[in-house]
Amino acid sequence: MPIYNDTLSKYITDLFAKQDDAQRRALEDSPRRGLPAISITPEEGRFLQMLARMCGAVKAVEIGTLGGHSGIWIARGLAPGGKLVTLERARAHAEVAHEHFAAAGVADRVDIRLGDAHATLQNLASEGPFDFVFIDAEKSGYPFYFDWALAHVRVGGVIAAHNAFRYGDVVGRDVPPEHLHDTDNMREFNRRVAAEPRVISTIYPAGDGTVVAVKIA
Ligand SMILES: C[S@@+](CC[C@H](N)C(=O)[O-])C[C@H]1O[C@@H](n2cnc3c(N)ncnc32)[C@H](O)[C@@H]1O
């Protein structure tokens, strides 16, 4: 059996996740403008786009906008007439993302809400139910974000969460002390989702791993 590696990842990306100029700019321009280089990869973006379309997402939520790279992929997967609400606490990130959404031609479909997602989600609840939620913010918040998503996604809707592997550390034995807290958060989060009877779930293993769960009850 071939072992999934960077060469196979590139093979998939070149075939299925080719980026246009706006997507490339959202990915490459964000770090140049001082944002951390922690966007999802194009391969992961293509997967999110597909998930959004597969569940017919009209109402989607993203937690953690950064420069808008993942948001562009999701927005391009929405069903006709769909909207993505993306939550970001750093004003500078939201401003850069806004430019990238405009350049990608999705600004009419994307609503950036500035503020701490824990507070924003309380207000957003009344706008549900939602079809799709993507979690990609601080790891200690994942249990709260997942519980919120479970409560506000319709049956048949999809919840996805990035960094399931925590850069491989979830199965590592010698995790550097500075990574231990987030690694433990992700280990606990993965166990929690795997044991949740109201979803069918797994980890999509490209990039840093994406937990994906479809709500069944
Ligand atoms: C990993 S980055 C998101 C990357 C983005 N999804 C992409 O792939 O293009 C995480 C983002 O979440 C934001 N963030 C972290 N904690 C947050 C919180 N509690 N509320 C809102 N945004 C938060 C950070 O400022 C950062 O921009």
The ligand as an ORCA input file, in Angstrom:
! r2SCAN-3c Opt
* xyz 0 1
  C      -5.661     29.054     12.049
  S      -6.182     30.684     11.780
  C      -7.516     30.462     10.630
  C      -7.036     30.092      9.252
  C      -8.108     30.169      8.187
  N      -9.239     29.343      8.545
  C      -7.544     29.707      6.860
  O      -7.271     28.513      6.748
  O      -7.375     30.534      5.959
  C      -7.034     31.074     13.243
  C      -7.722     32.431     13.242
  O      -8.668     32.419     14.317
  C      -8.628     33.653     14.971
  N      -9.103     33.398     16.349
  C      -8.441     32.737     17.338
  N      -9.207     32.685     18.430
  C     -10.358     33.315     18.139
  C     -11.543     33.603     18.877
  N     -11.708     33.200     20.146
  N     -12.546     34.267     18.254
  C     -12.412     34.671     16.960
  N     -11.307     34.441     16.226
  C     -10.303     33.768     16.799
  C      -7.179     34.101     14.882
  O      -7.065     35.502     15.039
  C      -6.788     33.598     13.498
  O      -6.998     34.599     12.517
*
